Amino acid sequence: MSPIQIIATIGPRSADSQVIGAMIDAGMSIARLNFSWGTHEEHRHFVATVRNEAALRGKQVLMLQDLSGPRVQSGSAHTFTSEATVFTEKDKADVMALVALNIEYIALSFVSSAADIVMLRSFLSAHGSTAKIIAKIERTEALDNLEEIIQAADGIMIARGDLGEAIPFETLPFVKQDILTLCQLHSKPAIVATEMLSSMLEDPLPSRADISDIADAVVDGASATMLSNETAVGTNPAEAVAVMRKVVDEAYKHSTLQPKVWF
């Protein structure tokens, strides 16, 4: 197995212990908790289930708490609000809800500068958390301050959904490459996220375009690739993980770059 990490989002379709176990068997190495959805009780249950299923297999699966940030839920969609801070009161409550569980990674949404990372790190330190911070790149302000953000954070997530709405969509592949190159330069791990296997939301087989997308991310230097709806609400969570594992492992054989690993 290659050192490329596979992050899979836990949600309604993957909440069952058997499904989570199958996802671990298929190659999930980090479980993502999407705090734009769900209750604190549900997320605590997810953490317990993932860790229990991993322990039964003698494996380590780390947890990534993905904070919602200044985002307003509207039906099945989200909108961005213009709060003064990206680390909101809701985010603080969400961090505190899981702080006793020693979550390994926390992703901060809509980061605009290194000051946002410093603010979160100070809060975590004050409450006894040693979680590493993943900065989500999804705003033009983040691109303007990219190098300082990479230096301040423990890792980067290229959140292509919101980022693709903030910049001309035709530039997204090249912005992704630039971010990965800079992360390599500073020896920081980088996640490529959003719609990587959307063809498997309902279909048991991936599209050839999705396979190429995943492989390109690895060849460009990604340390991790992420599944979102594919495992949270899709019909084939474990199969999606298995496909992604197969593709990243093959792509790694053809990459000249050494990904920066987290553990």
C-alpha positions, 0 to 999 in steps of 0.5 A: 500500500502506498503512503497516500492517505485516503480520507473518507467522510462518515455520514448517514450511509456509512454510520453503521459499524459494518460499513465503517469496518468495510471502509477500513478494510478497503483502505480508509486511513483518516475518517472525516467528520463534516460539521456542516451536518449532524449533531454532536452526539452523532459525531461522537458516535462516529468517532467511537465506532471508527476507533472501535472498528480500527482497534478490532483490526489492529489498525490506526484510523485518525479523525479529521474534524472539519469545521463549518466556519461562517457558512449558513445551511439552507436546505441541502445547500450552503451559503457563505456569510461575511462574519468577521472571523472564520472561527465562529462561535459554532466552531468553538462549540463544535471543537469543545464538544469533541475536545475530550476525544483527542481528535487528531486533525481539525480543518478550518474553513474559509481561511484567509490568512495565517492569523486565522490559523494562529487564532485556532491554535491558541484556542486549541492550546488553551483547552488542552488540544494537540490537534493538528490544523488543516487550512482549507483553501477555498477563497481568493484571499487564501490564494493571496496569502497562500505561502504564509498559510502553508507555513502556519498550518500543519497541512492544507486542504484544496477544497475545490468546490468552494474554491472553484466558485471563487475563481474562474473554473478553467483555472482550477486545475492549475491553481491546484497544481500551484498549491501542491507545488508550494506545499511540496516546497514547504514539506507540508501535506496536502489534501485534494478534495471534492467530487473525486469519485462523484460518479460512484454516488449511485453507480458501483463503477467509477467514470474514467474521468474520475480515475484520471482526476485521482491519479493526477492529484497523486502525480501532482504531489497530493499527500491525501485524496478525499471522499465526501458525499461518495461515502457520506450519502452515496450507495457504495461507501466501501466500494468507493474507498476500494476504488480510490485506494487502487487508483492512488496506489497505482498512481504513486508508482508513476509519481516522481514526487514524495508525498508529505505524510502525517503519521 
